Amino acid sequence: TITITDADDTHISSATVTITSVVTGDVLGFSTQNGITGVYTSSTGVLALSGTATLAQYQAALRSVTYNSTSEDPTVNNTRNNRTITWNVTDANSDAVGAQTSADVTSTINLTAVNDKPAVTAGVMLPYTENASATVIDATITITDADDTQLASATVTITSVVTGDVLGFATQNGITGVYTSS
């Protein structure tokens, strides 16, 4: 719904769209249109638009600016759930006064983080001989989580448990385990 007005000029020469307190992964997008081009600088969160065009063309260009985040933790551990977007335009006035820049106006983006599921990779087949000692099932198991470095729990299940099957675990690093044979 952003609108542009100018009492004494019919053209804009540039515009700036800025993410206040940019977070790694924040991206402002823009498609070149009506002679207006854009360059986004991720380190500063600034999308700089340039090219002289009418008020209506710049208004349409600004209305087409998009936001997305490539981060798996865009809210920075739930401490930055909002982004403030600051907008301004500069007219193409070339008289003695020169080009003038509008006052800043703002919009707010309210982010909602999604907790991605951790992933476990396993697949080794354990050759186990009856009455052998306890043997590690899969020493190559890996766990990944795109947006977290801590896990709260894990479950290891024998799909078709038979009397005498036992899963064992040695308490370590504050992690304890309990096996239920039934």
Secondary structure as a PSIPRED ss2 file (coil, helix, strand):
# PSIPRED VFORMAT (PSIPRED V4.0)

   1 T C   1.000  0.000  0.000
   2 I C   1.000  0.000  0.000
   3 T C   1.000  0.000  0.000
   4 I C   1.000  0.000  0.000
   5 T C   1.000  0.000  0.000
   6 D C   1.000  0.000  0.000
   7 A C   1.000  0.000  0.000
   8 D C   1.000  0.000  0.000
   9 D C   1.000  0.000  0.000
  10 T C   1.000  0.000  0.000
  11 H E   0.000  0.000  1.000
  12 I E   0.000  0.000  1.000
  13 S E   0.000  0.000  1.000
  14 S E   0.000  0.000  1.000
  15 A E   0.000  0.000  1.000
  16 T E   0.000  0.000  1.000
  17 V E   0.000  0.000  1.000
  18 T E   0.000  0.000  1.000
  19 I E   0.000  0.000  1.000
  20 T E   0.000  0.000  1.000
  21 S C   1.000  0.000  0.000
  22 V C   1.000  0.000  0.000
  23 V C   1.000  0.000  0.000
  24 T C   1.000  0.000  0.000
  25 G C   1.000  0.000  0.000
  26 D E   0.000  0.000  1.000
  27 V E   0.000  0.000  1.000
  28 L E   0.000  0.000  1.000
  29 G E   0.000  0.000  1.000
  30 F C   1.000  0.000  0.000
  31 S C   1.000  0.000  0.000
  32 T C   1.000  0.000  0.000
  33 Q E   0.000  0.000  1.000
  34 N C   1.000  0.000  0.000
  35 G C   1.000  0.000  0.000
  36 I E   0.000  0.000  1.000
  37 T E   0.000  0.000  1.000
  38 G E   0.000  0.000  1.000
  39 V E   0.000  0.000  1.000
  40 Y E   0.000  0.000  1.000
  41 T E   0.000  0.000  1.000
  42 S C   1.000  0.000  0.000
  43 S C   1.000  0.000  0.000
  44 T C   1.000  0.000  0.000
  45 G C   1.000  0.000  0.000
  46 V E   0.000  0.000  1.000
  47 L E   0.000  0.000  1.000
  48 A E   0.000  0.000  1.000
  49 L E   0.000  0.000  1.000
  50 S E   0.000  0.000  1.000
  51 G E   0.000  0.000  1.000
  52 T E   0.000  0.000  1.000
  53 A E   0.000  0.000  1.000
  54 T E   0.000  0.000  1.000
  55 L H   0.000  1.000  0.000
  56 A H   0.000  1.000  0.000
  57 Q H   0.000  1.000  0.000
  58 Y H   0.000  1.000  0.000
  59 Q H   0.000  1.000  0.000
  60 A H   0.000  1.000  0.000
  61 A H   0.000  1.000  0.000
  62 L H   0.000  1.000  0.000
  63 R H   0.000  1.000  0.000
  64 S C   1.000  0.000  0.000
  65 V C   1.000  0.000  0.000
  66 T E   0.000  0.000  1.000
  67 Y E   0.000  0.000  1.000
  68 N E   0.000  0.000  1.000
  69 S E   0.000  0.000  1.000
  70 T C   1.000  0.000  0.000
  71 S C   1.000  0.000  0.000
  72 E C   1.000  0.000  0.000
  73 D C   1.000  0.000  0.000
  74 P C   1.000  0.000  0.000
  75 T C   1.000  0.000  0.000
  76 V C   1.000  0.000  0.000
  77 N C   1.000  0.000  0.000
  78 N C   1.000  0.000  0.000
  79 T C   1.000  0.000  0.000
  80 R C   1.000  0.000  0.000
  81 N C   1.000  0.000  0.000
  82 N E   0.000  0.000  1.000
  83 R E   0.000  0.000  1.000
  84 T E   0.000  0.000  1.000
  85 I E   0.000  0.000  1.000
  86 T E   0.000  0.000  1.000
  87 W E   0.000  0.000  1.000
  88 N E   0.000  0.000  1.000
  89 V E   0.000  0.000  1.000
  90 T E   0.000  0.000  1.000
  91 D E   0.000  0.000  1.000
  92 A C   1.000  0.000  0.000
  93 N C   1.000  0.000  0.000
  94 S C   1.000  0.000  0.000
  95 D C   1.000  0.000  0.000
  96 A C   1.000  0.000  0.000
  97 V C   1.000  0.000  0.000
  98 G C   1.000  0.000  0.000
  99 A C   1.000  0.000  0.000
 100 Q C   1.000  0.000  0.000
 101 T E   0.000  0.000  1.000
 102 S C   1.000  0.000  0.000
 103 A C   1.000  0.000  0.000
 104 D C   1.000  0.000  0.000
 105 V E   0.000  0.000  1.000
 106 T E   0.000  0.000  1.000
 107 S E   0.000  0.000  1.000
 108 T E   0.000  0.000  1.000
 109 I E   0.000  0.000  1.000
 110 N E   0.000  0.000  1.000
 111 L C   1.000  0.000  0.000
 112 T C   1.000  0.000  0.000
 113 A C   1.000  0.000  0.000
 114 V C   1.000  0.000  0.000
 115 N C   1.000  0.000  0.000
 116 D C   1.000  0.000  0.000
 117 K C   1.000  0.000  0.000
 118 P C   1.000  0.000  0.000
 119 A E   0.000  0.000  1.000
 120 V E   0.000  0.000  1.000
 121 T E   0.000  0.000  1.000
 122 A C   1.000  0.000  0.000
 123 G C   1.000  0.000  0.000
 124 V C   1.000  0.000  0.000
 125 M C   1.000  0.000  0.000
 126 L C   1.000  0.000  0.000
 127 P C   1.000  0.000  0.000
 128 Y C   1.000  0.000  0.000
 129 T C   1.000  0.000  0.000
 130 E C   1.000  0.000  0.000
 131 N C   1.000  0.000  0.000
 132 A C   1.000  0.000  0.000
 133 S C   1.000  0.000  0.000
 134 A C   1.000  0.000  0.000
 135 T C   1.000  0.000  0.000
 136 V C   1.000  0.000  0.000
 137 I C   1.000  0.000  0.000
 138 D C   1.000  0.000  0.000
 139 A C   1.000  0.000  0.000
 140 T C   1.000  0.000  0.000
 141 I C   1.000  0.000  0.000
 142 T E   0.000  0.000  1.000
 143 I E   0.000  0.000  1.000
 144 T E   0.000  0.000  1.000
 145 D C   1.000  0.000  0.000
 146 A C   1.000  0.000  0.000
 147 D C   1.000  0.000  0.000
 148 D C   1.000  0.000  0.000
 149 T C   1.000  0.000  0.000
 150 Q C   1.000  0.000  0.000
 151 L C   1.000  0.000  0.000
 152 A C   1.000  0.000  0.000
 153 S C   1.000  0.000  0.000
 154 A C   1.000  0.000  0.000
 155 T C   1.000  0.000  0.000
 156 V C   1.000  0.000  0.000
 157 T C   1.000  0.000  0.000
 158 I C   1.000  0.000  0.000
 159 T C   1.000  0.000  0.000
 160 S C   1.000  0.000  0.000
 161 V C   1.000  0.000  0.000
 162 V C   1.000  0.000  0.000
 163 T C   1.000  0.000  0.000
 164 G C   1.000  0.000  0.000
 165 D C   1.000  0.000  0.000
 166 V C   1.000  0.000  0.000
 167 L C   1.000  0.000  0.000
 168 G C   1.000  0.000  0.000
 169 F C   1.000  0.000  0.000
 170 A C   1.000  0.000  0.000
 171 T C   1.000  0.000  0.000
 172 Q E   0.000  0.000  1.000
 173 N C   1.000  0.000  0.000
 174 G C   1.000  0.000  0.000
 175 I E   0.000  0.000  1.000
 176 T C   1.000  0.000  0.000
 177 G C   1.000  0.000  0.000
 178 V C   1.000  0.000  0.000
 179 Y C   1.000  0.000  0.000
 180 T C   1.000  0.000  0.000
 181 S C   1.000  0.000  0.000
 182 S C   1.000  0.000  0.000
